[in-house]
Amino acid sequence: MTSLEPATTLFVCTTCASTWHKGQRVGTSGGDRLFTALQKKYDQLPEDQRRSLKLEPTACMSACSHACAVSFSAPGKHQYLFGDLPHDGEEVDAVCDAVFECASLYGSKADGMMGWSDRPDLLKRGVIARVPPVPQDLLQTLRRETTGS
């Protein structure tokens, strides 16, 4: 990672809470609506926060029974997958604030570990998974293989 790359990526599932008809998605998904709300808030964050956080839409995160889902990821850190996040109504603004507060907390932790009591109230529940980081020796091998050094 270079100093110009964001330290944390916030993935937002854009297929969460979709309506399907005959195998085709119909209308705008709840995940798309949540991503749009997060993007609007992201655009209003101070520049230093935007530089340290990448907001990334992604297709299905396989948390369909816990829509809507977001995850936090960074090299060398545990990854978190949160679900059951509201995507409509009055609560979506508070959800966006909680997600960005949690992203800041995640970014401040060397290993990404976030205690229950440290997380914003709206993200104290809904943890679907905490995935261990990719081992450093594997990352170094992959870097060498991709850069040829």
C-alpha positions as CSV (number, residue, x, y, z in Angstrom):
1,M,0.0,0.0,0.0
2,T,1.3,3.4,-0.9
3,S,0.7,6.5,1.2
4,L,-1.8,7.6,-1.5
5,E,-4.0,4.5,-1.0
6,P,-6.8,4.6,1.5
7,A,-6.1,2.6,4.7
8,T,-9.7,1.2,5.0
9,T,-12.2,0.1,2.4
10,L,-15.9,0.2,3.3
11,F,-17.8,-2.3,1.0
12,V,-21.5,-1.9,0.6
13,C,-23.6,-4.7,-0.9
14,T,-25.7,-3.2,-3.6
15,T,-27.8,-6.2,-4.2
16,C,-29.1,-6.5,-0.6
17,A,-32.9,-6.1,-0.2
18,S,-33.5,-6.5,-4.0
19,T,-36.9,-7.4,-5.4
20,W,-36.7,-10.2,-8.0
21,H,-39.2,-11.2,-10.7
22,K,-38.5,-14.2,-13.0
23,G,-34.8,-14.1,-12.2
24,Q,-34.4,-10.4,-12.9
25,R,-33.9,-7.6,-10.4
26,V,-36.7,-5.1,-10.4
27,G,-36.3,-1.5,-9.3
28,T,-33.7,-0.1,-7.0
29,S,-32.4,-2.4,-4.3
30,G,-32.2,-1.5,-0.6
31,G,-28.4,-1.9,-0.9
32,D,-28.3,0.7,-3.8
33,R,-30.3,3.1,-1.6
34,L,-28.0,2.6,1.3
35,F,-24.9,3.1,-0.9
36,T,-26.4,6.3,-2.3
37,A,-27.1,7.6,1.2
38,L,-23.5,6.6,2.3
39,Q,-22.1,8.3,-0.8
40,K,-23.8,11.6,-0.1
41,K,-22.5,11.5,3.5
42,Y,-19.0,10.4,2.3
43,D,-18.9,13.4,-0.1
44,Q,-19.4,15.7,3.0
45,L,-16.7,14.2,5.1
46,P,-13.5,16.2,5.7
47,E,-10.9,15.6,3.0
48,D,-8.5,13.8,5.4
49,Q,-11.3,11.3,6.3
50,R,-12.1,10.7,2.6
51,R,-8.4,10.0,1.8
52,S,-8.2,7.4,4.5
53,L,-11.5,5.6,3.5
54,K,-12.5,4.2,0.2
55,L,-16.3,3.7,-0.3
56,E,-16.8,0.7,-2.6
57,P,-20.1,-0.7,-4.0
58,T,-20.0,-4.5,-4.5
59,A,-22.4,-7.2,-5.7
60,C,-23.8,-9.8,-3.4
61,M,-21.9,-10.4,-0.1
62,S,-24.0,-13.5,0.6
63,A,-25.7,-12.0,3.6
64,C,-29.1,-12.1,2.0
65,S,-31.0,-13.0,5.2
66,H,-29.3,-10.0,6.9
67,A,-29.9,-7.2,4.4
68,C,-28.4,-4.7,4.2
69,A,-24.7,-5.5,4.6
70,V,-21.5,-3.5,4.8
71,S,-18.0,-4.6,5.5
72,F,-14.7,-3.0,6.7
73,S,-11.4,-4.3,5.3
74,A,-7.8,-3.2,5.4
75,P,-4.4,-4.9,4.8
76,G,-3.2,-6.7,7.9
77,K,-6.5,-6.2,9.8
78,H,-9.4,-8.3,10.8
79,Q,-12.3,-7.8,8.5
80,Y,-15.9,-7.2,9.7
81,L,-19.2,-7.9,8.0
82,F,-22.2,-6.2,9.4
83,G,-25.8,-6.9,8.4
84,D,-29.4,-6.0,9.3
85,L,-28.8,-2.3,8.5
86,P,-31.9,-0.2,7.6
87,H,-31.8,1.2,4.1
88,D,-35.0,3.3,4.1
89,G,-36.8,5.7,6.3
90,E,-35.8,8.0,9.1
91,E,-33.1,5.6,10.4
92,V,-30.9,5.6,7.3
93,D,-29.3,8.9,8.2
94,A,-28.3,7.6,11.7
95,V,-27.1,4.3,10.1
96,C,-24.8,6.3,7.8
97,D,-23.4,8.3,10.7
98,A,-22.8,5.1,12.7
99,V,-21.1,3.4,9.7
100,F,-18.7,6.2,9.2
101,E,-18.1,6.5,13.0
102,C,-17.3,2.7,13.0
103,A,-15.1,3.1,9.9
104,S,-13.1,5.7,11.8
105,L,-12.8,3.5,14.8
106,Y,-11.7,0.6,12.6
107,G,-9.1,2.7,10.9
108,S,-7.7,3.7,14.3
109,K,-7.1,0.1,15.4
110,A,-3.8,-1.5,14.3
111,D,-5.4,-4.9,14.1
112,G,-8.9,-3.8,13.2
113,M,-10.4,-5.3,16.3
114,M,-13.3,-3.3,17.6
115,G,-14.8,-4.1,21.0
116,W,-18.6,-4.3,21.4
117,S,-18.6,-1.4,23.8
118,D,-16.5,0.8,21.4
119,R,-18.8,0.5,18.4
120,P,-21.7,2.9,17.7
121,D,-25.0,1.6,19.1
122,L,-26.4,0.8,15.7
123,L,-23.4,-1.5,15.0
124,K,-23.3,-3.2,18.4
125,R,-25.6,-5.9,16.9
126,G,-25.6,-7.2,13.4
127,V,-22.0,-8.6,13.3
128,I,-22.2,-11.5,10.8
129,A,-18.5,-12.2,10.7
130,R,-15.1,-11.1,11.9
131,V,-12.6,-12.6,9.5
132,P,-8.9,-12.9,10.4
133,P,-6.4,-10.9,8.3
134,V,-4.5,-12.5,5.5
135,P,-1.2,-13.7,7.0
136,Q,1.6,-11.2,6.4
137,D,4.0,-13.9,4.9
138,L,1.3,-14.7,2.3
139,L,0.8,-11.0,1.5
140,Q,4.6,-10.5,1.0
141,T,4.7,-13.5,-1.3
142,L,1.8,-12.2,-3.4
143,R,3.4,-8.8,-3.6
144,R,6.7,-10.3,-4.8
145,E,4.9,-12.4,-7.4
146,T,2.9,-9.5,-8.7
147,T,5.7,-7.0,-8.8
148,G,8.4,-9.4,-9.9
149,S,10.8,-8.4,-7.1
